[in-house]
Amino acid sequence: MLQVTFIRENKELVIERLGKRNFDASKIVEDVIQLDEDRRKTQAQLDNVLSESNSLSKEIGNLFKSGQAQKANLLKEKTSQLKNESKELEELLNNKSNTLNELLYTIPNVPHESVPEGNTDEDNEEVFRDGDIPDLGKHSLPHWELAKKHDIIDFELGNKIAGSGFPVYKGKGARLQRALIAYFLDKNTAAGYNEVQVPHLVNEASAFGTGQLPDKDGQMYHATNVKPDLYLIPTGEVPATNIFRNDLLKLNQLPQALTTYTPCFRVEAGSYGAHVRGLNRLHQFDKVEILRVEHPDNSYKALDGMVEHIKGILDELKLPYRILRLCGGDLGFTAALTYDFEVFSTAQNRWLEISSVSNFETFQANRLKLRFKNKDGKNQLAHTLNGSSLALPRVLAGILENYQTEENIVIPEVLVPYAGFKTI
């Protein structure tokens, strides 16, 4: 959530940058500024009434002590009026504050200056590419056919148990999945990320804190038969970032770096075609996440470090990949800047997104009330960052498709110690 102070002091910049998202913020920015002015005026009126009431209460006490009961009783009538007035002002203030917050919740984050113009994913800017695309010949198969041929992933069985989008991993498919999780976590912890295991359900406050609500309301699985309501997590970012909700960190406690493995659950709009077949789009999938809480002065350097870290993992897996800087129209609601990693699926002849690495600046921290004491001893909002390291389904799809031969599927060398086998 954007800070009102930032909007008020950077009105033109906010409108201009949000324009990169194709979001016309001119009216909503004016509404926010006006609501904030009204709220502050109401707060000032309330403060004055409370101050006058307190002064009268002291005066009444002194009058009673000095035996001037008649004067004291007359003033008590005045304090009763002030009490009613203060209640009305408190109610008005709460209404204005709630209306202001509801409005702020609808405004996306301001894009970083480096975010390119654009409307769709076709306008994203490629900033890096590496890895050789293998020549698989005319007999190459997409991963859903390879999975059936080698009996390692059963999509039909998953459909029987839960519905489409819930695959069952079998035999070496399950072991390869487990190997990838362990490998990703080991790489992350070796890079200084502290591993945590987090709940797979979160409350409404947590979903609001990281920006899933209200923006993605209806896209999360929602458990309503418990009180309070709980949501199945769409990503490990949500519970892991909420570890720091309402925290006031010391300066020497920054940065914070965490990694977590979780299953993820997402309600996806139904569609058909090869782009959503097999592992390309699922309702339940596994993901290893990295996140950081940083001093604002260091967050973009940290973002570059996260990008380099994920590049190192893909280099070891020897998968062809590219990195895109997302354009304004493709940027997530909470992000100021996002880099997407995509692996090339040779059998499908298309790029598959496997990671998004984002700097949210203070957008999440403002919702989370995540602050730190700066060197001047003042409370300051931290910056939060997050990245997939990595999402498993499309990495697995990329391995199955790019490492296939006519006889088998070769396991990337770096994964063999984790998997315990060299081929499927």
VENLINNOR-V557646 format. One record per pair of residues at least 24 apart in sequence whose ideal C-beta (glycine too) atoms are under 7 Angstrom apart, sorted by the first residue. I is the first residue (numbers start at 1). J is the second residue. D is the distance in Angstrom with one decimal. If there is no record, write none. Layout:
i:j:d
I:J:D
I:J:D
This chain:
i:j:d
1:104:5.1
1:105:6.4
1:363:6.4
1:366:4.8
1:367:4.8
2:104:6.3
2:107:5.6
2:110:6.7
2:363:6.9
3:362:6.8
3:366:5.7
4:32:6.4
4:36:4.9
7:32:5.6
7:33:6.8
8:33:5.6
8:36:6.7
14:110:5.7
17:110:4.5
17:111:5.1
18:108:6.9
18:110:6.3
20:111:4.8
20:115:5.7
20:117:6.0
20:328:3.1
21:108:5.9
21:111:6.4
21:328:4.6
21:329:6.4
21:331:6.2
22:119:6.1
22:328:6.9
22:329:5.4
23:108:6.3
25:107:6.8
28:103:6.6
28:107:6.2
31:103:6.2
32:100:6.8
32:103:5.8
32:104:6.6
35:96:6.2
35:99:6.2
35:100:4.5
35:103:6.7
36:100:6.3
38:96:5.6
39:93:6.7
39:96:4.4
39:97:5.9
39:100:6.0
42:89:6.1
42:92:5.5
42:93:4.8
42:96:5.9
43:93:6.0
45:89:5.6
46:86:6.3
46:89:4.2
46:90:6.3
46:93:6.0
49:82:5.5
49:85:5.4
49:86:4.8
49:89:6.2
50:86:5.9
52:82:6.1
53:79:5.6
53:82:4.3
53:83:6.7
53:86:6.7
105:214:5.7
108:333:4.7
109:333:7.0
109:334:5.5
109:335:6.0
109:336:5.2
109:360:6.6
109:361:7.0
109:363:4.3
110:336:6.5
111:328:5.3
111:331:5.9
111:336:6.1
112:336:4.7
112:337:4.0
114:325:7.0
114:337:6.4
115:327:6.7
115:328:5.4
115:331:6.3
115:337:6.0
116:325:6.4
116:327:4.7
117:327:6.4
117:328:6.2
118:327:2.9
118:328:6.1
118:329:5.2
118:330:6.8
119:329:4.0
120:329:5.9
120:330:6.4
121:330:5.0
123:327:4.2
123:329:6.5
124:324:4.2
124:325:6.6
124:326:5.3
124:327:5.3
124:330:5.8
124:340:7.0
125:324:6.4
125:325:4.5
125:327:6.9
126:322:5.7
126:324:5.6
127:323:5.3
127:324:6.9
127:325:5.3
128:322:6.4
128:323:4.1
129:322:4.2
130:321:6.3
131:318:6.8
131:319:5.9
131:320:3.4
131:321:5.7
132:320:6.3
133:320:4.8
133:344:5.6
133:346:5.8
134:346:5.7
134:402:5.6
136:346:5.4
136:347:6.6
136:404:6.5
139:406:5.7
140:346:6.6
140:347:4.6
140:404:6.3
141:347:5.9
141:404:6.7
142:278:6.8
142:347:4.8
142:348:5.4
142:401:6.5
143:278:5.4
143:279:6.1
143:347:7.0
143:397:4.3
143:400:4.3
143:401:5.2
144:277:5.6
144:278:3.4
146:400:5.0
146:404:6.0
146:409:6.6
147:173:6.8
147:278:7.0
150:409:6.7
150:424:5.2
152:424:6.2
155:278:6.8
165:282:4.8
165:283:3.5
165:284:6.9
166:283:5.8
166:284:5.2
167:279:7.0
167:282:6.8
172:421:6.4
172:424:4.9
175:419:5.7
175:420:6.8
176:396:6.8
176:419:5.5
177:286:6.7
177:392:6.3
177:396:6.7
179:415:5.2
179:418:3.6
179:419:4.0
180:392:5.6
180:395:6.4
180:396:6.7
180:415:6.9
181:261:5.3
181:286:6.3
181:288:6.2
182:418:5.1
183:414:6.9
183:415:5.9
183:418:5.1
184:288:3.9
184:313:7.0
184:389:5.9
184:390:5.9
185:259:6.3
185:261:6.0
185:288:5.9
187:313:5.5
188:259:3.8
188:288:6.8
188:290:5.6
188:389:5.7
189:259:6.5
191:309:5.5
192:257:5.6
193:257:4.7
193:258:6.0
193:259:3.8
193:290:5.4
194:257:6.3
194:258:5.4
195:259:5.3
195:260:6.9
196:240:6.2
196:258:5.4
196:260:5.1
197:260:6.8
198:236:6.4
198:239:3.8
198:240:5.4
198:260:5.4
198:262:6.5
199:239:5.3
200:232:6.6
200:233:5.5
200:262:5.9
200:263:6.3
201:230:4.3
201:231:6.5
201:232:5.9
201:233:6.8
202:230:6.7
202:231:5.5
202:233:5.9
202:238:5.4
202:239:5.4
202:242:6.8
203:228:5.5
203:230:6.1
204:228:6.4
204:229:6.2
206:238:5.9
206:239:6.5
206:242:4.2
207:231:5.3
207:238:6.5
208:367:6.1
209:241:7.0
209:242:5.3
209:245:5.3
209:364:6.8
209:367:5.1
209:368:4.5
210:237:6.1
210:238:5.0
210:241:5.1
210:242:6.7
210:364:5.5
211:333:5.9
211:334:3.7
211:363:7.0
211:364:6.1
211:367:6.8
212:238:6.2
215:333:4.4
219:266:6.5
219:267:5.3
220:267:6.6
221:265:5.0
221:267:6.2
232:265:3.9
233:262:6.2
233:264:6.3
233:265:6.6
234:264:5.8
234:265:6.5
234:266:5.0
235:264:5.3
235:287:6.4
235:289:6.5
236:260:4.4
236:262:3.9
236:287:6.2
236:289:3.8
237:289:5.7
237:291:6.1
237:386:4.6
240:289:6.4
240:291:5.5
241:291:5.8
241:364:6.4
241:384:6.0
241:386:7.0
242:368:7.0
244:293:5.8
244:368:6.5
244:370:4.9
245:368:4.5
245:369:6.8
245:370:6.6
246:369:5.0
247:370:5.7
248:371:5.2
248:372:6.9
248:373:6.8
248:379:6.5
249:372:4.2
249:382:6.9
250:372:6.9
250:373:5.8
251:372:6.1
251:373:5.8
251:374:6.5
251:375:6.3
254:293:6.6
254:294:6.3
254:295:5.0
254:372:5.9
254:382:6.9
255:292:5.5
255:293:6.1
255:294:4.8
255:298:6.9
255:302:6.6
256:292:6.6
256:293:4.0
257:292:5.1
258:291:5.3
259:288:6.6
259:289:6.6
259:290:5.0
259:389:6.9
260:289:5.3
261:288:4.9
262:287:6.5
274:348:6.5
278:397:6.6
279:393:3.9
279:394:6.3
279:396:6.2
279:397:4.5
280:352:6.8
280:394:6.8
280:397:6.9
282:393:5.7
285:391:6.7
285:392:6.3
285:393:4.7
286:392:4.5
287:388:5.7
287:391:4.6
287:392:6.3
288:389:5.4
288:390:6.3
289:386:6.8
289:388:6.2
289:389:6.6
290:387:5.1
290:389:4.5
291:384:6.9
291:385:6.4
291:386:4.5
292:385:4.4
293:370:6.8
293:382:5.1
293:384:5.7
294:382:6.6
294:383:4.7
294:385:6.4
296:383:5.0
299:359:5.5
299:361:6.8
299:383:3.7
299:385:6.2
300:359:6.4
302:385:5.9
303:337:7.0
303:357:6.8
303:359:4.7
303:385:5.8
306:357:5.1
306:385:6.5
306:387:4.9
307:339:5.5
307:357:5.7
310:341:6.0
310:355:5.7
310:357:6.5
310:387:6.5
310:389:5.7
310:390:6.9
313:389:6.8
313:390:6.6
314:341:7.0
316:414:4.5
317:412:5.0
317:414:6.4
318:412:6.0
319:343:5.0
319:398:5.2
319:402:6.2
320:344:4.3
322:351:6.8
332:358:6.7
334:360:5.2
334:363:5.3
334:364:6.1
335:360:5.9
336:360:6.3
336:361:4.6
336:363:6.9
343:394:6.4
343:395:6.7
343:398:3.9
345:397:6.3
345:398:5.8
345:401:5.1
346:401:5.8
346:402:5.3
347:401:3.9
348:401:6.8
352:394:4.2
352:397:6.3
352:398:6.3
353:394:6.7
354:388:7.0
354:390:5.4
354:391:5.5
354:394:4.7
354:395:5.3
355:387:6.1
355:388:4.0
355:389:6.7
355:390:5.2
355:391:6.3
356:387:6.8
356:388:6.0
357:387:3.6
358:385:6.6
358:386:5.7
358:387:7.0
359:383:6.6
359:385:5.0
360:384:4.9
360:385:6.8
